[in-house]
Amino acid sequence: MGSFSIWHWLIVLAVVTMIFGTKRLRNIGGDVGGAVKNFKQAMNEQPASIEDQSRNV
């Protein structure tokens, strides 16, 4: 019962592709990738600003 086989995942992928289409899935992938990139940049900038604030106190 618990885990799905590769055939289950292939069927789910086929259904999702038929519902949304490849173009929309590509756009969603690009949006998610951009969001992750922006999040990583924000996380790298945050410690520097915290260090600057602690030095000024």
N, C-alpha and C positions, 0 to 999 in steps of 0.2 A: 504494500500500500504506500508508504511514505514518499519514495523518490520516483521521478518520472524517467522513462527510458528516452533514448535519442529520438525515437519515432514520435513520441508525444510532443517533444519540443519542435520537431520539424513541422508537424501539423499546426501547432500554435503559430509558428513563424509564417507558414503559408496563409493562414486565416488573417493574421494581422496585416500581411502584405496585401492581400486582396481587399481588405477593408480600407486601409489608409492609402495604399499606393506607394510606389517606390520614391516618387518625388517628395511627398510629404514626409516620409520616414527619413530621407536624406536631409531635409530642412530641420527636422527635429534633432537629428544627430549633430548637425552644425550648431544649433542653438545650445544644446547641452554641452558640447565641447567648448564653446565660447564662454558659457557660464562657469565651467570648471577652470578655465584659464584665468578669468577675472577673479575668481575666488582665490586661486593660488597666488596671484599678484597681490591681492589685498592681504593675505596672510603673511607674505614676505615683507610688506610695508609696515604692518602693524607693530612688530617688535622694535623697529627703528624709532617710531614715534613714541613708544612707551619709554625707551631708553633716554630719549631726548628730554622727556617730561621729568624723569627721575633725576637727571643731571641738573635741571633748572631749579629743583626744589631745595 
